[in-house]
Amino acid sequence: MTEKPSKTILVADDDLSIRTVLTQALKREGYDVLAADNGATLYQWVLEGRGDLVITDVMMPGENGLDLIPKIHRRAPDMRVIVISAQNALTTAVSASEKGALEYLAKPFDIDELLAVVKNALRRRPVREQNNMSGHQEDAHLAAALDKSFVVGQSRAMQDIYRTIARLRNADLTVLMTGESGTGKEVIARALHEFSRFKEGPFVAINMAAIPRELIESELFGHEKGAFTGATQKNIGRFEQASGGTLFLDEIGDMPFEAQTRLLRVLQEGEFTPVGGRRSVKARVRVIAATHQDLKARVRDGRFREDLYYRLNVVPLHVPPLRERAEDIPALVQHFMRQTGVTKVFEPAAMAAFQSYPWPGNVRTLENTVKRLAALHAEEVIDRTAAEAALQAMVATTGGVAATTGSLSEMVSQMLTSDPSLMTGSDIYDRVMRQIEKPLIERMLAQTGGNQIRAAELLGLNRNTLRKKIRDLDIDVKKEGRA
């Protein structure tokens, strides 16, 4: 028979239903519970030396739950505090962390997740960070950082991102962000910078896909005068430009293999040598990388160094496509509309049309569509007709698939979403696979001059299997090569 925990949990929330659910769930786990509907009672219990852990809401009658945390820690330094809040925004997650909360959970939260957090919190003693800033200084910094941050959304996926940003506030760990093109990876990278101890330093971004291969190393590490033909003067690289701050390596999957070796050395040794130089330079930067590609697949194909992948992937952070967080679209629309300085209102039906659209170009395409509407739609109210016309104009502009630079899986997903006929009937799998397999096999046969033996080897198929597929898919085999 397992021993029941004998800890007391102090709960403060002005919502009776939340207090009831928490009290019942915690008592089932064997904890004692004291629950109040305000912060004053909670703080009085702390003054009396009661409780082993606090769970507090943010907005309650009287004192704000976040403002209570420093007061609690002055009286009970070892008291762990968990914040729960319906104000599910980045500002709440980061502010909770800055105030000293152990964890932040957005409402509605999963009760099993909260119980796991409680169990882990009581199992270990908290690490109390020394913070020399006053409360006013903290609030001023938070407000200034939020002015620079455009991370918008209240979906569960965004809450996970907010919590990661808050947890990394005082860490210099390398972050690897993954996600489709246009999901806002650079915006999140900037938020990671602004809410970190590197915030006083510069934020320097470089897109690996936009730099010619032969110039990558010079762009990253700089070069000395005369290092190569055309190097008429000394150049300071991005690593040195970002000294004391954050270096954002976008589209890291497109980095040439030879440059990957030098980047790995920098991450391992913490220093680099400019091209043509002899002196080493300390790399005092926090690195954040991002890609829309499957780096694990590139590692398997030998196009990306496995050791570099693990050096970058210390903290993995996935940014979901917009179609998977449609509940964030209204907030994003309002945000982009405010940026235009124009006041226009979406009717519910118009917003519903935006929320049901798959947005293959993600947030970037949504932003362009909203700003086009703000500029060209004459009426103050945007109805469903206007919204659908804007969507049709966007599709016409992008040719129906906005994220053409995305991965094959992204483009297939976009096609399945944009063509509803593919997802009807009883033989969906066979029909979709025929459309994927046929052009693949045709392309491979063209590449091998019609040599089916070689094509089968490259495809990883048995020769007889390939012949059967050629026959079933009605593929015309060109006779340049032997079967």
Buried (B, 14 or more C-beta within 10 A) or exposed (E): EEEEBEBBBBBBBBBEEBBEBBBEBBEEBEBBBBBBBBBEBBBEBBEEEBBBBBBBBBBBEBBBBBBBBBBBBEEBEEBBBBBBBBBBBBBBBBBBBBBBBBBBBBBEBEEEEBBEBBEEBBEEEBEEEEBEEEEEEBBEBBEEBBEEBBBBBBBBBBBBBBBBBBBBBEEBEBBBBBBBBBBBBBBBBBBBBBBBEBBEBBBBBBBBBEBEEEBBBBBBBBBBEEBEEEBEEBBEBBBBBBBEBBBBBBBBBBBBEEBBEBBBBBBEEEBBBBBBBEEEBEBBBBBBBBBBBBBEEBBEEEBBBEEBBEBBBBBEBEBBBBBEBBBBBBBBBBBBBEEBEEEBEBBEEBBBBBBEBBBBBBBBBBBBBBBBBBEEBEEEEBBBEBBBBBBEBBBEEBEBBBBBBBBEEBBBBBBBBBEEEBEEEEEEEEBBEBBEBBEEBBEBBEEBEBBBEBBBBEBEBEEEEBBEBBEEBEBEBEEEBEE
